[in-house]
């Protein structure tokens, strides 16, 4: 018997916010992986989730006691074009739990069958996107990036048809909230100010309780808090070479977590204009555009909140514009603070930003491997020696990089850290292993074509400890050979 203390506060918002939906049962579910460690963190270690009943829940064959599954309503801008009704087309919110630390988390099935929002889709997911999201979201958590989490992945014993028949799967994922910018847009488009306010109050109580202590307009403080979290999140993406792929407003969590890992990827060779999504033909969501898109999405959120920011619409617009201006300042602060540390600078100097930008320009020009550049840099001493050869090998023409390296070493003399201490601090924030596209694709191919999940499990194990060089696993840190390069990823619908 499953013992999950479900709560369902989202249902109290009212029927306009969701459609009650039961998952569609599947033929022969089997566990691919169950996240024991996450279950313990959630306080569900003794809930019986790794049992036949747990498998039945994760596959949609059993709705456990206390769960009230719903598909959530939302709208969104997709590649800049507004769609007034999207909603959970292949996901179901089972309910919420409160963890031992007092945090509320949603439990959601993804790929559990059609809903009222499926728009003629089958509501299912193929195995590949499930494995990709499991690997990347758990890698993001291990890297210290705010993110949704993966609790379980199961195969369904049924095929789904995309370009061809593919094995089906269901992901169970966890978030502190699945409310999106698009959720606010759904009600603002309909002119339902009361629903927008109700939703804002709900998110404030759940995800931003400190806002309740403000002496001023709580909705202004709420918008400011969302803006700050989003600025910090996107700065972390940029510092790791992560490309979300589809930063539509319906894929942007107001809780400040990375959400909806569709055509996402970590870069190999650095390229500011890198795009992985097969449908992003104009580069709207390229790596270098992500900070600006974050601001654009927040502007759309601000529009929905205007009636709550001030009684006079002109005053409300000024307030929103001021807050959006702060976004740029916050992003620059978080980005520069993190990038300083990535190159081993722990006392701020005005010359640091040009030094960082010069390195990135050289990397971009020569397509140097993003993660390896910073990892190898973290191994260098303040004085030139033979260890430079490893990082220099990443640059086809190393003259520009050699000049930068000399500047960097001069700059290091202005800090007080020893080489050993600086290297330790750099290696604590520059990962050895990231979820590289070619390794994810190899794991997916083995699972789809041979039913072999051992490459997936080994890759997952490596990615849970990304800051350590693991003996015998050195191949996971390497960039792909030419024939292994993956140029596009897909959302899975």
WOTAVEN-V119597 format. One line per field, one symbol per residue. ss: DSSP state (@ for helix, = for strand, . for the rest). A space follows every 50 residues. Layout:
# WOTAVEN-V119597
ss=???
This chain:
# WOTAVEN-V119597
ss=......=.@@@@@.@@@===.........=====.@@@@@@......... .@@@@@@@...........===...===..===.......========.. ...=======.=...........===@@@@@@@@@@@@@@@@@...=.== ===========...===========....=@@@@@@@@@...@@@@@@@@ @@@@@@@.@@@@@....@@@@@@@@@@@@@@@@@@@@@@@.==.....@@ @.=....=......==..=.......=.........@@@@@@@@@@@@@@ @@@@@@@@@...@@@@@@@@@@@@@@@@@@@@@@@@@@@@@@........ .@@@@@@@@@@@@@@@..=@@@@@@@@..........@@@@@......@@ @@@@@@@@@@@@......@@@@@@@@@.........@@@@@@@@@@@@@@ ...@@@@@@@@@@..........@@@@....@@@....=....
